[in-house]
Every structure is written in structure tokens, then in C-alpha cells.
């Protein structure tokens, strides 16, 4: 059993990291797409927001479906779909087709996280879940690091098309790994979901799970956590989606150098993610709100400094990405799911994640569209050179980070009041 648990954990972590490679490939090739006149900044913003909106809707629906699905097939099918989309985009199908295909990729992307979280719920106990969820959440950072270094290197060497094709190749390899090692549920487990032999839930069990899922949707705490996560995702994807572009066009860095600086955030995010679950399980008795608030404050300070520092200060920019990465890594673990699934029974962990996910990615999608328009609005052409004023976009990004910390404090206070009332 232990060997199977490790196979599920490692294949889920690697598989989901390759989901991120296929998701962030566009972020790395934005500058050459703009310079070659393939797409404008506003078009890139709309395309990026399309993925996030499709992801938001898909994550809610697929979160509910994952509670009953064969998660092996579920995870592999989503990764296959997003890899194929990247393969096609390398042939430059034009703006409308680009937008529609990226929407389809967003839906496929939404199948990854629910399948992995349901897998963790099936294979690990509550006492183990914080540690393993934190470790699994490092897949975000692994995927981001691979994208901002490897995909950036490939695209700068061979052209932007190979950025998409390289991501597609990585995704297809991940499909094989998931299919072979990401097992549906423990041998002999109670068939609370539709298993590989198509065993279906009894009617009374379906009604019980449906009632539990509805209680998730009606929970005020779940929606407050979702709001904090939405603001955090605006800050997170301001860097993931536009960070390379910002460093190249706003601070004058070369493509590989810009990608390397942004990748620091991903690498350091692994530390924050891994430590977050383990630290709370060991020292905070499952009270994850305090470290979540501290991580939110660190995130706001780091992002604010990064945006305020002028170009040419490589080590200061790198230091800011260290703080930003550690805090985002922890916040993905806390606000992105763990606080929510701690509030609900394990049978509806996918529903809780889906509810938080739809709010989070509506925030991320809004960020991409708004950022694209704000960046293009600050664009000034002078002869053969183009200058960008990122002031308004930077204020938008920082404000979201600060609001995330504020809402986290509010939901923590509400949670403490509820617990005190229950104990009285």
C-alpha cells in the first residue's frame, strides 16, 4: 500500500507540474508575439482571460465530477487535451482560433487539480493530508520553473513556435506517466465513487453526497476564502502572465534573463508550499489562518518592492522574487484549497476546491484582460522604439495582493467567533 501511495503522489505531482508547463507557455512568448505583430497586448490579455474563465467554470464543474470519477482517466484526459492545443498553436492559427483553442485548453486544465486533490483525499488520512497536500502543491512551482527557464530557452533559441511545441511534448510525456502510475483508489476501498469497473453509487449515497455538496456552496466561510484566493490569484498571475513581459519592456532585461528572474519566484515557491502544510500540521494544530495571513503580508511587501524598484537592480529584483515566491507557494496551499477542504467532509473535497477555484480563476481571468488593456494604454511609440508606462498596471497588481491579506484576516476572525460560539 505504501508503494502505491507514493506512486500516486509522485505521478500526480509530476503530472500536474506538466499541466502548468502547457498553461504558461503563452506567458513566455508574449514579447516575440507582440514584436512580430502576431498579437497585440490587448488581444493577449483577452486570450489569457479566456483560459482563466474557462478554467474557472471547468474547475467548479469538474470539482463536482471528480468526486465520482475515475481520476486516472480524468487526469490523463485533461493533460492530453491541453498538450494537443499547444501543439496546434505553434502553427499560428490567428487571433480568433487562438482564443477558442486557449479556451479549450482552459477547460482541459481545470481537470487536473480536482483529480489530484480527490486522489489525496482517497489515499491519505486527514492527519497526513496537510503535509502531502503541501508537497503536491509544489507541482505548481515545478511547472512554473520549467516553463520560465526551459521553455524560455527553447523559444529564444528556436523561435516562439517551439515554445508551444516544447510544452506540448512535455505534456504528452506526462499523459503516459499519469496513466501508468496515478491509481484511482486504494485496493479494497469502499466504492464511494465510480470505480474502474463502472460500479455506481447507491441512490441514497448519491443523495447524501449531493446534500453535502450543496452545503459547501452555501457556506459563507468557503466564499470568504474564495474571495481572498481570488485577490491572491490576481497578484500571482500578474507575475506569471506578465512578469517576463514587464521585465523585458519595463526594466530592459533580455528574454532569458527576465525568465530566469521570474523563475526564482517559482523555485522559492516550492519552499513555501512544502513548508506550509507541514508547519501547520506540526505546530499550529490545524489552525492555518495565522500562517496564511503572515504569508499574505509578505506577498504584498515583496510585490510592492518589486514593482517600485527601477531597472538594472538584478539582485534586488531577485530578492523580491524570493519573498514573492515563498509567500505565493504558501498561499496556494492555504487559500487555494487547504483551508476550504479542512472545512468540509472528505467526500466533497472536490466540491470545496471547485467553489474556491471558480472565484480564484475569475480573478485571474479579470487580471489578464485588465492588465492587457492597462499595459497597451501605457504604450508610447516614438519612431522605431516603444516605451511602456506600467504605473497603473502595477498599482492594480499590488492592490490585489493587499486586499487578499485583508480578507484573510476577516475570515480568520469570523472563524474564531464561530468556534467560540460552538464551544460555549
N, C-alpha and C positions, 0 to 999 in steps of 0.2 A: 504493500500500500504506500509506503514512504517513497519508493521509487516512482510510482505512478503520480503521486502528488508533485514531486519535483519535475517530472516530465510536463505535467500540466502547467505548473508555474513558469518554467523556463520557456516553453514554447509559446505560452500566452504573452509573456513579456517581450520576447523577440518578435513574435508576430505583430503585436500592436506597435512596436517601435517602427516596423516597416510600413504600417498604416501611415505613420507620421511622415516618413520619407515621401510617400506618394501624395500626402496632403500639402506639404510645404515646398514642393518643387517649384511652384509658381513664385514663391517669395524670393527665391534665389535668382530667378531670371527676369525680374521686373525691369531692371535697368537696361539690359540689351533690348528687351521688347519695346521700351519707350524710345530708346535711341535709334532703333531701326525703323520706327514708325509702324510697328505691328499693332500696338495698342496704346491708348492714352492712359494717363494716370486715373482719370475718372472711370474709364472702361475697366481697368484693372481692379479698381475699388468695387465696381458693380459685380464683376466676375467673382471676386473674393467673397463678397457678401452673399452671393448666390449659393456658394458652397456652404457657408455657415447657416443660412436659413434652411437649406435642405437638410443639413446635419441636425439642426435643432428639431425640426419636425420628425425626422427619422429617428433621432435618439429617444424622443418620447414614445413613439410607436414601437420601435424596436426594443426599447427598455421593457415594455409590457410583453412583447412577443418572446423575448429571451427567457423570461421566467418559465416558459413552456416548451422552448425549442430544443432541438439537438444542437448544442452550442459548438460542436466540432464543425458541422456543416455551416452553421451560421457565421462563425468567424472566418472560415476559409472563403466562403462565397463573397463576403464584403471585400476582402483583400484582393480577390481576383478581379472584381469589378473596378475598383479604383486603379489597379495596375493597368488594366486594359485602357481606361480613359487616358492615363498618362502616355501610353504608347501612341494613341491616336493624336493627342495634342502636339506631339513632336512634328507632325506633318502640317501644322499651321492651318487649321480649317477655317479661320476667320472669326470675327467677334461673336456673332450670334451662335455659331456652332460651338465655339469656345465656352460661351456662357452656359449653354444647355448641357454640354458634356461635364463641365465643372459642377453643375447642379447634380447630375447623376453621380458624380464622384462623391459629393457631399452625402447623398443618401447611403451609398456603399460604406463610406467612412463611419456613419452612425451605427453600423452593425458591430463594430469592433469592441468598443468599451463595454456595452451591456453584456456581451457574451463573456468577456473576461471577468467582469465583476460577479456575474452569476456563477461562473466557474469557481472563483474564490469562495463564494458563499457555500457552494456544494462540497468543496474539497477541504475547507479549513474551518475550524471552530471559531467562535467569537473571540476567544482568548488569543488565538493565533492571527486573527484576521487583520488587526491593525498593523502588525509587523509585515505580513505578506502583502497587504494592500499597498503599504508604503514602498516596499521593494518593487512590486509590479508597476507602480506609478512612475518609477524611473524609466519605464519604456518611453514615456513622452520625451524625456530628456535625451535618451539614447537616439531616438529617431531625429530629434531636432539637431543634435550634434552631428550625426551622419549627414544630414541634409546641408547644414551650413558649412561643412568642411568638404565632404566628398562630392556632393552634387555641385557645390560652387566651383570646386577644382575642375570637375569634368566639363561643366558648362563654359567656364572661362577658357579652357584649353581647346575644346572641340566645337563650341557654339551652344546657344540656348536650347536647340532641339535635343541635344544629347543630355541636357539636364532632365528633360521629361523621359527620355528613353532609358537613362540610367536608373531613374526612380522606378520605372515600370519593371525593369529586370530584377531589381531588389524585391519588389512586391511579389513577383511570380515565384521567386525562391521561397518567400515566406509562406505562400499558399501550401507548398509541399510540406514544410516543417509543421504547420498547424494541422494539416490533415493526418500526419503520421503520429503526432505526439500530444495534441490537445484533446484529451479524452472527455467524453460527455459528462459522466458522473461516476462516482465510486462503485466498484463491483458490489452487487447486493444491496445498493441503496434503495430506499423507498421511492417508487416511481412517482414523485410529485410533479414531474414534468413529462412531456412526451419524449420517450427514450428512443434509442436507435431502432428498436423493433416495432416502433409505432404504437406502443402501449399508450392509451389515452387516459386522461384524468377521469375519475368518477364524477358524476354530476354534482354531488354535494361538495367535493373538493374544489371543483371549478367555482361554485358559488362562494365558498369560503375565501378563495384567493381573490375573486372579484371584489368582495367586500373589503378585504384588506387593501387592495389597490386603490379603491375609492377613498379610503381613509387617508391614504398618502396624499392624494390630490387636495383634500380638504384641510390638510394640516398647515396652520399659519407658520410654524417653525420651519417647515420644509420650504415654504415660499420666501421667507426671510433669508434663509441660507442660499436659496436660488438667486435672490437679488444681490447679495454680497458676491456670489460667484460670478454673476453677470458683469458687475463692475470690474472684478478682477480679470475677467477674460478680455474686456476692452483693453486694459493695460497690458495683459500678456500678449495679445495678438497685435497690439500696436508695434511691439518689438519683433515678434515672429514674422508678421506680414510686411512691415515697412522698415524694420531696423537696418537691413542691409542697404536698402534704397536711401534711407536717411543718412547713414554714414558716408555713402558714396557721393550723394548730391548735396548734402548739408554740411559735411565736415571734410570732404575731399579725399576720402580713403580709396585705395584701389579695391577691386572686387574681392580678391582672395583675402586681403587684409580686413575688409569690412565683414566678410563672412566669418573669419576667424574670431573677431571680437564678439560678434553676436553668438558664436558657438560657445563662448565661455559661459554665457547665461545657461545654456543647455547642460554643459558639463557640470557646473556647480549646482544646477537644479537637482541632479542625482543625489547630492549630499542632503539637501533639504528634504527631498521626497523620502529617501530611505530613513533618515533620522526621525521624521515626523511621526510616523506610526509607532516606531519602536519606543521613542521617548515617552509618548503619551501612554502606551500600554504599560510601561515600566514605572513611570514616576508621577503620572497625573491621574491615575485611576480612571481611565477612560474619559476624563474631562478635557476635551480637545479645544475648547473655546479660547483659553488663555494663550496657548502657543499659536493658535490661528490669528489672534489679534496682534501678537508680537510680530508674526511674520508679515501681516498686513502693513504695519507701521514701517518695518524695514523695507518693504517693497516700495512704499510711497517715497521714502527718503532716497533710495537708490535710483529710482526712475527720475525723480526731480533733479538730482545732481547730474545724471547722465545727459539730460536734455539741456541743462544750464551750462555745462562745460563747453567752451568753444573748441573748434577743430584743432588737431595737432597734439593733443594730450592723450597719447595712446594708453599709457599706464593708468591714467585716471578713468578713462572710458572703460578699460578692462576691469578696474576695481569696482566700478559701478555695476558692471555686468555680473561680477561675483555676488554682490549683495542682492541684485535683482533675481539672479538665477536661484540662489538658495531660498529666497522668500517665495518665489513662484513655485518652486518644487514642493515646498511645504503646503502652500495654499491650494495647489491642485489636489493634493492628498486630502486636505481638510474640507475646503469649500467645494471642491469638485466632486465630492462624493461621500467621504467617510463620515462627516458629521450627519449627513442625511441618512445613510444606511444604518447608522447607530440608533436612529430614532424609530426604526420600523422593524417588523419581523423579517427574518432572513428569506422567507418565501416571496417577499415583494421587494427585495433589494434592487432588482432591475427597474421596477416602477419608480422607486425613490430616485435612482440615478437618472432615469429618463426625465422626471419632473425638474430636477436641478439642471439637467443637460439642456432642455429646451430654452430655459431662461439664459443660461450661460452663452449659448451659441447665437441666440438673438442679439445679445450684447456684442459678441464677436463680429457678427454679420453687420450690425449697425456701425461698429467701429470701422470696418473695412470700407464701406460705402462713404461714410462721412469723412474718413481720412483721405480717401482718394480725391474727393471734391475740394477739401481744405488744402491739400498739397498742390493740386492743379491751380487752385485760386491764388496760391502764393508763388506761382511760377512766373518769372520775368525773363523774356528773351531779349538779348542785346547782341545783335549781329549774329555771330556764329556760336556765342556762348549763352548758356541758360543758367539763371540763378534761382534758387528756391528759398523762400522765407517760410520756415517751419513753425513760427511763433504760435499761431492759432492751433495748429495740429498738436503741438507739444503741450499746450495748456489743456486741451481736450484729453490727451492721454494721461497726464498727471492727475487731473481732477477725478478721473475714474478710479485710479488707484487709491486716492484718499477716501473716496466715498465707500469703497469696499471695506476698508478698515472701520469706518464709522458704522456701517450696517452690521458688521460682525460684532461690534460692541453692543449694539442694540439687541441682537438676537441672543447673545450671551446673557444679558440682563434679563430678558424675558424668560429664558430657560431656567435661570436661577430662581426667579419668582415662582414659576410653575412647580419646580422641585420642592421649594419651601412650602407651598400650599399643599402639595401631596403628602408631605411629611407631617403636616400639622394635624 
